Amino acid sequence: MRSPLSAATLLSPLFALRSALAEPVQYCRPGFNQGEADFCIGISRTVNASTKATDVFFSMTVSRSSAHGWTAIGTGAEMAGSTMFIVYGDPISGSDPVLSIRTIDGHHQPKALDLSTLPGLRVVRSKWQKLPVAALGPRHEDEPNYPIVPTSPASHIADIALACYGCPLQAWKLDINSKSQPFIWAWNDRQEFDSYSVDAHLAMHRHHAGSGGFGSFYVDMPQTLSDSPEPPAIRQGAANFGTSDPPTGFSGFLISLRARPLPKAHGFLMGVAFIVLFPLGVVLMRTPSGNPFKRHWMVQAAATGLTWLGAVAGAVMTGGRAPRTFHQWIGAMIALTLGAQVVLGWRHHMVFLRVRHRTWVSHAHIWIGRAVLGAGWVNVLTGLVMSGYGSFGIAVIGGLVVVEAVGVGLWVWVAQQRAKGKTAPGQTEAHALMATGSEGTEDYFAIDMSDDEFDTDVEDDKGRRSGPKRSVELRERKA
């Protein structure tokens, strides 16, 4: 009979091989030499033999060449409720880097946690490591062993290790069973600190997402299970393992869908308004069939409503602060200008019914509308950039905008040419642009409201009348 001891002896090489091949879960963004965020994080966890609680370990490295700025990594899919590890300090001061652990209840300044109230939290290591400058830049194609030193290479790495014994997983928004556990990160490379206290005020991160200022990544938490009760070692230059930029699996898709709902709602509302509805409203106004005006104002009203809802979502996202970025300023001006457009459109309608030709109000409404549409297209693209969409996705949407702009412009031009060919003597082009045939201008401008609202005469100071009734009388006299 084979003894258990001999079986264990036979299997021990396999366990040793498994341990040797095991790789610690880590995520890195090596972007320093491209002027981008540069950090790594390693994550592991063990089950405490005595308490049966989960102990979670983090290792972080952050590349630096000056005392400016900070780098943060946080748990969860959004800032609200996230536990954030924020690293800053002066690498040549002789003082260790600062690890400030903070949280936040919304889009505000994160508040430092009092570590004395968190007995299971330990900063295991926090120190600067000086880098050999010659080991950094890209290698020359003809001389692969000769490194080319960048203009401003990283000079130091902040080496951080953190242990959370009996980690409050739910409070930290950590799900050890999730194969797509979300983490967020943010980066500022310009702030000059007055002091390096753990509760120092933080300037806002860069506004562009992705590599520019903030982003997210996902961790396969089941792979973080380890036998070692120590923070994992970061392998600089090694491939990421157990992590990804996009979420994986159906659960990851649901997580990404729920993450940051306000930005997603803001982008969706603005995209539908400016990519679909506003251009459609322009096309419908120049379609010589049915009731173009009715369709035009209904579609444009829906687009305006979506834009205002999107603007409210954007204002809530920023905590009601005044605009700071180009995207925010353009968005605010669009939202305000649309209010004027509503008034101008109504006045254009009322005045045209009286005078039967375009006035300055009409031209103002048309050209402001074109400017708003163009600005909206630009802002959709800048919003995609700020939200961290890839270059391919932005290029696709940009191409769609170009095709749409050319198509709408050609549609308007063809309608104008068609109108010029139908313009009768004494008639303005505006009349010819309207529906022809059995429908008159009253039918063209019907908006499903009581005709009494528009079936009124207006007398000038000489007693002359204009308006729908006056037009009817003139037609009756000619008959």
C-alpha positions in Angstrom: 0.0 0.0 0.0 1.4 3.4 -1.0 2.0 5.7 1.9 0.6 9.3 1.9 4.1 10.5 2.6 5.5 9.0 -0.6 2.6 10.6 -2.6 3.3 14.0 -1.2 7.0 13.5 -1.9 6.2 12.7 -5.5 3.9 15.7 -5.9 6.1 18.2 -4.2 8.1 19.0 -7.4 4.8 19.8 -9.1 3.8 22.2 -6.3 7.3 23.8 -6.5 7.0 24.2 -10.3 3.6 25.8 -9.9 5.0 28.3 -7.4 7.9 29.0 -9.6 5.7 29.6 -12.6 3.1 31.7 -10.7 3.2 35.4 -11.5 2.0 38.1 -9.2 -1.0 40.1 -10.5 0.2 43.5 -11.7 -0.8 46.4 -13.9 1.7 48.9 -15.3 1.5 52.1 -17.5 5.0 52.8 -18.7 4.4 56.2 -20.2 6.9 58.6 -18.6 9.1 59.1 -21.6 6.0 60.0 -23.6 4.8 62.6 -21.1 2.1 60.3 -19.7 1.3 58.7 -16.4 3.8 56.1 -15.4 3.1 53.7 -12.5 2.8 50.0 -11.6 0.6 48.3 -9.0 0.9 44.7 -7.8 -2.0 43.1 -5.8 -2.1 39.9 -3.8 -4.3 38.5 -1.0 -4.2 35.7 1.6 -6.6 34.1 4.0 -5.4 34.8 7.6 -4.9 31.4 9.2 -6.1 32.6 12.7 -8.9 35.0 11.9 -10.0 33.6 8.5 -10.3 37.1 7.3 -8.9 38.3 4.0 -5.6 40.2 4.0 -4.9 42.3 0.9 -1.4 43.5 -0.1 -0.5 46.3 -2.6 2.8 47.3 -4.1 3.2 50.5 -6.1 5.9 52.1 -8.1 5.7 55.6 -9.5 8.3 57.2 -11.9 9.3 60.7 -11.1 11.9 63.3 -12.1 10.8 66.3 -10.1 8.8 67.3 -7.0 5.8 68.3 -9.1 2.5 66.5 -9.2 0.9 63.4 -7.7 -0.3 59.9 -8.8 -3.3 58.1 -7.4 -4.8 54.6 -7.7 -8.2 53.9 -6.2 -10.5 50.9 -5.6 -13.9 50.7 -7.4 -15.2 52.1 -10.6 -15.6 55.8 -9.6 -14.3 58.4 -7.2 -17.3 58.3 -4.8 -16.6 55.8 -2.1 -13.2 54.8 -3.5 -10.2 54.2 -1.3 -7.4 56.0 -3.0 -3.6 55.6 -2.6 -2.0 59.0 -3.5 1.7 59.3 -3.9 3.7 62.6 -4.0 6.9 64.1 -2.6 10.3 65.4 -3.6 12.6 62.6 -4.7 15.8 64.6 -4.0 14.8 66.1 -0.7 16.1 63.1 1.3 12.6 62.6 2.7 10.5 59.5 1.9 7.6 59.7 -0.6 4.2 60.5 0.9 1.5 57.9 0.7 -1.8 59.6 1.5 -4.7 57.3 1.8 -8.0 59.1 1.1 -11.6 58.7 0.3 -14.4 60.8 -1.1 -18.2 60.9 -1.1 -18.5 62.7 -4.5 -16.7 64.8 -7.0 -14.9 66.8 -4.3 -11.4 67.1 -2.7 -10.5 63.6 -1.3 -10.1 63.6 2.5 -7.2 61.8 4.2 -8.1 58.8 6.3 -6.9 58.7 9.9 -4.7 55.5 9.9 -5.0 55.4 13.7 -8.7 54.5 13.3 -7.8 51.7 10.8 -5.8 49.2 12.9 -5.4 46.7 10.1 -3.8 49.1 7.7 0.0 49.3 7.5 2.4 51.2 5.3 5.0 48.5 4.9 7.4 50.5 2.8 7.8 54.0 1.3 11.1 55.0 -0.1 12.7 56.5 -3.2 14.9 54.5 -5.5 17.4 56.3 -7.7 17.4 55.1 -11.3 20.4 54.8 -13.6 19.7 57.4 -16.3 21.3 55.4 -19.0 18.9 52.5 -18.5 15.9 54.5 -19.5 15.5 55.7 -23.1 14.6 53.8 -26.3 17.4 51.9 -27.9 19.0 52.8 -31.2 18.0 50.7 -34.2 21.6 50.1 -35.4 23.1 49.8 -32.0 20.6 48.0 -29.8 22.9 47.9 -26.9 23.4 51.6 -26.8 20.5 53.4 -25.0 19.5 56.9 -26.1 18.8 59.0 -23.0 15.5 61.1 -23.3 15.6 64.9 -22.7 13.9 64.6 -19.3 14.2 61.0 -18.1 12.8 59.7 -14.8 15.4 59.9 -12.1 13.6 58.1 -9.3 10.9 55.6 -8.5 8.7 55.9 -5.5 8.6 52.3 -4.0 5.4 51.8 -1.9 4.1 48.7 -0.2 0.8 48.5 1.8 -0.9 45.8 3.8 -4.5 45.7 4.8 -5.0 43.0 7.4 -8.6 41.9 7.7 -9.4 44.2 4.9 -12.9 45.7 4.9 -13.7 44.5 1.4 -17.2 45.9 1.0 -16.1 49.3 2.3 -13.2 49.3 -0.1 -15.4 48.2 -3.0 -13.4 45.0 -3.5 -15.0 41.8 -4.7 -12.4 38.9 -4.4 -14.6 36.7 -6.7 -14.8 39.2 -9.5 -12.8 38.5 -12.7 -13.1 42.2 -13.6 -12.6 44.1 -10.4 -12.5 47.8 -11.4 -9.8 50.2 -10.2 -9.3 53.9 -11.1 -6.3 56.0 -11.4 -5.5 59.7 -11.9 -2.4 61.8 -12.4 -1.2 65.4 -12.1 2.4 66.3 -13.2 2.3 70.1 -12.5 1.2 70.8 -9.0 3.8 72.5 -6.7 3.2 71.6 -3.1 3.5 74.0 -0.2 4.0 71.1 2.2 4.1 67.3 1.9 1.7 66.5 4.6 -0.7 63.5 4.2 -3.6 65.9 4.0 -2.1 68.4 1.6 -4.5 70.1 -0.9 -4.4 68.4 -4.3 -4.8 70.3 -7.5 -7.1 68.7 -10.1 -5.7 65.9 -12.3 -5.4 66.5 -16.0 -8.7 66.8 -17.7 -8.0 64.4 -20.5 -8.8 60.7 -19.8 -6.8 57.7 -20.9 -3.0 58.3 -20.6 -3.5 62.0 -20.1 -5.1 62.5 -16.7 -7.3 59.6 -15.4 -8.5 56.2 -16.4 -9.4 52.7 -15.2 -8.2 49.1 -15.3 -9.6 45.8 -14.3 -8.2 43.0 -12.1 -8.9 39.3 -12.1 -9.2 39.0 -8.3 -9.3 35.2 -8.1 -5.7 35.2 -9.5 -4.5 37.5 -6.6 -4.7 34.6 -4.2 -1.2 33.9 -2.8 0.6 31.9 -0.2 2.9 34.8 0.7 1.7 37.2 3.5 3.8 40.0 2.0 3.2 42.6 -0.7 4.1 41.3 -4.2 7.3 42.4 -5.9 6.8 44.7 -9.0 8.6 43.3 -12.0 9.6 46.5 -13.9 9.4 46.0 -17.7 7.4 42.7 -17.4 4.1 42.2 -19.1 0.9 42.8 -17.2 -0.7 39.7 -15.7 -4.2 39.2 -14.4 -5.2 42.7 -15.4 -6.6 44.5 -18.4 -7.7 47.9 -19.7 -11.2 46.9 -20.8 -13.4 44.8 -18.5 -13.5 41.1 -19.3 -16.6 38.8 -19.4 -20.3 39.6 -19.1 -19.9 40.7 -15.4 -17.2 43.1 -16.5 -19.4 44.5 -19.1 -22.1 45.2 -16.5 -19.6 46.8 -14.2 -18.4 49.1 -17.0 -22.0 49.9 -17.9 -22.8 50.9 -14.2 -19.6 52.8 -13.7 -19.7 56.6 -13.9 -23.4 56.7 -15.0 -23.5 60.5 -15.2 -20.7 60.8 -17.8 -22.3 58.1 -19.9 -25.7 59.8 -19.7 -24.1 63.1 -20.6 -22.3 61.7 -23.6 -25.3 59.7 -24.8 -27.7 62.7 -24.6 -25.3 65.1 -26.4 -24.4 62.5 -29.0 -28.1 61.8 -29.9 -28.8 65.6 -30.0 -25.9 66.7 -32.2 -25.2 63.6 -34.3 -28.8 62.6 -34.9 -31.6 65.1 -34.1 -30.2 68.6 -34.9 -28.9 67.5 -38.4 -32.2 65.7 -39.0 -34.1 68.9 -38.2 -32.1 70.9 -40.7 -32.8 68.3 -43.4 -36.6 68.1 -42.6 -37.0 71.9 -42.9 -35.7 71.6 -46.5 -37.8 68.6 -47.5 -40.6 69.8 -49.9 -43.3 67.4 -48.8 -45.7 67.1 -46.0 -45.3 69.7 -43.3 -41.6 70.5 -43.1 -42.0 73.3 -40.5 -44.0 71.1 -38.1 -41.4 68.3 -38.3 -38.6 70.8 -38.0 -39.7 72.4 -34.8 -40.7 69.1 -33.2 -37.3 67.5 -33.9 -35.4 70.6 -32.9 -37.4 70.9 -29.7 -36.5 67.3 -28.8 -32.8 67.9 -29.6 -32.8 71.1 -27.4 -34.4 69.2 -24.5 -31.8 66.5 -24.7 -29.1 69.0 -24.8 -30.3 70.8 -21.7 -30.7 67.5 -19.9 -27.1 66.7 -20.9 -26.0 70.1 -19.7 -27.6 69.4 -16.3 -25.8 66.0 -16.1 -22.5 67.8 -16.9 -23.1 70.4 -14.2 -23.8 67.8 -11.6 -20.6 65.9 -12.7 -18.5 69.0 -12.0 -20.3 69.9 -8.7 -21.8 73.1 -10.2 -18.4 74.7 -10.6 -17.8 77.3 -13.2 -16.4 75.9 -16.6 -12.7 75.3 -16.6 -12.0 73.5 -19.8 -12.6 74.3 -23.5 -15.2 71.5 -23.6 -17.1 72.9 -20.6 -17.0 76.5 -21.9 -18.3 75.5 -25.4 -21.0 73.3 -23.8 -22.1 76.1 -21.5 -22.3 78.6 -24.4 -24.3 76.1 -26.5 -26.8 75.5 -23.7 -27.3 79.2 -23.2 -27.5 80.0 -27.0 -30.2 77.4 -27.5 -32.4 79.4 -25.3 -32.0 82.4 -27.6 -32.5 80.0 -30.6 -36.0 79.0 -29.3 -37.0 82.7 -29.0 -35.5 83.5 -32.5 -37.3 80.6 -34.1 -40.6 81.6 -32.6 -40.1 85.2 -33.7 -39.0 84.1 -37.2 -42.3 82.1 -37.5 -44.5 85.0 -36.3 -42.8 87.7 -38.4 -42.8 85.6 -41.6 -46.5 85.0 -41.3 -47.0 88.8 -41.3 -44.4 90.0 -43.9 -43.9 86.9 -46.1 -40.2 87.2 -46.4 -37.1 86.7 -44.2 -35.9 89.4 -41.9 -32.9 89.8 -39.7 -34.5 87.5 -37.1 -34.8 84.8 -39.7 -31.1 85.1 -40.8 -30.0 85.3 -37.2 -31.9 82.1 -36.4 -30.4 80.3 -39.4 -26.8 81.3 -38.8 -26.8 80.9 -35.1 -28.3 77.4 -35.6 -25.4 76.5 -38.0 -22.9 77.8 -35.5 -24.5 75.8 -32.7 -24.5 72.6 -34.7 -20.8 73.0 -35.7 -19.8 73.8 -32.1 -21.8 70.8 -30.9 -20.0 68.5 -33.3 -16.6 69.8 -32.1 -17.7 69.3 -28.5 -18.8 65.7 -29.1 -15.3 65.0 -30.3 -13.6 66.8 -27.4 -15.8 65.0 -25.0 -14.7 61.6 -26.5 -11.1 62.6 -26.0 -11.7 63.7 -22.4 -13.5 60.4 -21.7 -10.6 58.3 -22.7 -11.9 56.8 -25.9 -9.4 55.2 -28.2 -8.1 56.9 -31.3 -9.9 54.5 -33.6 -13.3 55.2 -32.0 -12.7 58.9 -32.1 -11.6 58.7 -35.7 -14.8 56.8 -36.6 -17.0 59.4 -34.9 -15.0 62.2 -36.5 -15.4 60.7 -39.9 -19.2 60.4 -39.3 -19.3 64.1 -38.4 -17.4 65.1 -41.5 -19.7 63.0 -43.7 -22.8 64.4 -42.0 -21.6 68.0 -42.3 -20.9 67.5 -46.0 -24.3 65.7 -46.5 -26.3 68.3 -44.7 -24.5 71.1 -46.5 -25.2 69.5 -49.9 -28.8 68.9 -49.0 -29.3 72.6 -48.1 -27.5 73.7 -51.3 -29.6 71.5 -53.5 -32.8 72.8 -51.8 -31.6 76.4 -52.5 -30.9 75.6 -56.2 -34.3 73.9 -56.5 -35.9 76.9 -54.9 -34.2 79.4 -57.3 -35.5 77.5 -60.2 -39.1 77.7 -58.9 -39.0 81.3 -57.8 -41.7 83.3 -59.6 -41.4 87.1 -60.4 -42.0 89.1 -57.3 -41.5 86.0 -55.1 -38.7 85.6 -52.6 -36.6 82.4 -52.4 -38.0 81.8 -49.0 -41.5 81.2 -50.6 -40.1 78.8 -53.1 -38.3 76.8 -50.4 -41.7 76.1 -48.8 -43.9 73.2 -49.8 -45.7 73.8 -53.1 -48.8 72.4 -54.7 -52.1 72.5 -52.9 -50.5 73.6 -49.6 -50.1 77.3 -49.0 -47.9 79.0 -46.5 -50.5 78.6 -43.7 -50.4 74.8 -44.2 -46.6 74.9 -44.4 -46.3 76.8 -41.0 -49.1 74.9 -39.2 -47.8 73.7 -35.8 -50.9 71.9 -34.6 -52.0 74.8 -32.5 -55.2 76.7 -32.7 -55.3 78.7 -35.9 -56.8 81.5 -34.0 -53.4 82.2 -32.5 -52.0 83.1 -35.9 -55.2 84.2 -37.7 -55.0 87.8 -36.6 -54.4 91.0 -38.5 -51.8 93.5 -37.6 -52.4 97.2 -38.4 -49.6 99.7 -38.9 -49.8 103.4 -38.1 -51.5 104.1 -41.5 -54.2 101.5 -40.9 -52.8 98.9 -43.4 -53.2 95.3 -42.4 -51.0 92.4 -42.8 -51.0 88.7 -41.7 -52.9 85.6 -42.8 -56.3 87.4 -43.2 -54.7 90.1 -45.4 -53.2 87.4 -47.7 -56.5 85.6 -48.0 -58.2 88.9 -48.9 -55.7 89.6 -51.6 -56.1 86.2 -53.2 -59.9 86.6 -53.1 -59.7 90.0 -54.9 -57.5 88.5 -57.6 -60.0 85.7 -58.1 
